[in-house]
Amino acid sequence: MSCASSAATALFLKFYTTAVGSQVNEDPMEGRAVLSVDEQLKVITSGTMQVVPMDELKKKLEKGTPLNIKLGVDPTSPDLHLGHAVPLRKMRQFQDLGHKVTLIIGNGTALIGDPSGRDSTRPPLTEAQVEANAKTYVEQAMKVLDPEKTTIVHNGDWIKPLDLGSMLGLMSKFNVARILEREDFHNRYTNGQSIALHEFIYPVLQAYDSVVIKADVEMGGNDQIFNLLAGRDLMRAEGMEPQVALTVPLLVGTDGVKKMSKSYGNYIGLTDEPNDMFGKVMSIADEIVPMYYRLCSTLSIEEMDAIDEAVANGTADAYQLKRALGVNIVDLYHGEGAGEKAMAAFDAQFKENKEPDYVKEFPLSIVEVNDEGKVYLGKLLVDLEIAKSAGEARRLVDGGGVKVNDVAMQPKCYNVDPELFSAGTRVHAGKKRWAKLA
């Protein structure tokens, strides 16, 4: 870390290899460092919402053999953000503790769509869309997980071959009344909203995944608890030792209010350019900085506890904490050293008011001339991703914040001469939003 982030780095050193003060034993069969059960539970429960039931997890750990940790993901989108990475980070912790990880790509279940947290039926995806999304999902997930310690399977391999008899046998293990108790289905039913019959099958198939891979622990977001418990029920019905359900929080977006989502525009993408990623981290609300450290960083439990304590007693510097967090996250997804470079670019842009190193380019054809022979800035700024709406674009212009090649656009002047725009023209609003025509 540079001296610019020294105030924050005083709170932590490097990602842990063993917990401070823990009792570590060597597994002679596998040559792996094994923490005591209590120390493992300390790591596992950090940043979790529920562990159901906790006593069963402890008993599984006491056996001393590596557990099979399951995470199922439906590749409904090609791009992941930090919210998607929260359960992946927890999976990585399990790997570092010596346990096995099975990542299930839901190319079978994605054809139905998980109804968890939904107030309407998900639009169906084609098999081609699912397979294309799955490829990019795995590539991005491996930025977090250890590829050499990750087993990747596709549930379409066992779901798609199911015949009618097998499907009916699975469905007979579940009760419709129980399924209707789950919050999302209950709300839709009581509000008179549509529930498609195939949506009832989703938790059955997710539970069947756990049977097939013999999961010891299944992970998911806290909106997944019903599906995870369904896995316990089916495993028990099949005479198997039931899995433990572990849920993690839904990450709050950069706005500090809504859950992270591309649709809300409050996300930090795993494939964002380093400078953009660092800048987004710097924009998060101060009050959610501890959450981001707990759920998104590579720090040890002790280091995160120290940050929580500093925030609680008022000695933390939120700005310096965000700088160190930005370096940590950028390094995680772009390689060591990328964070320092992104921080330097951030300082050059915001402290020295320079153009950032990376500016997204758009084709000159994006500039449209209207019937009046002018370019309407309201639409252009939206197309250049500088504003989210024409209304916001007009407010930016009226505030004098929109510049074309460093020349400020006049307030209330929304239609401008097209000769202002050519290849190489730079358009920006404030210090953060830049675009270049090519």
CORFEN-V583985 format. One line per field, one symbol per residue. burial: # if it has 16 or more other ideal C-beta (glycine too) atoms within 10 Angstrom, else .. Layout:
BEGIN
burial=???
END
This chain:
BEGIN
burial=#..##..##.##...#..#..............##.#.######..##..#....##..##....###########...#####################################.#..##..#...###.##.###.##.###...##..####.##..........#...#....#..#.##..#......#...#############.#.#######.#############......#############....##.....#################.##..##############.#####..##....#...###############...######.##..#......#..#..#....#.......########.#.##..#..##.##...##.#....#....#.#....#...#.###.#######.
END
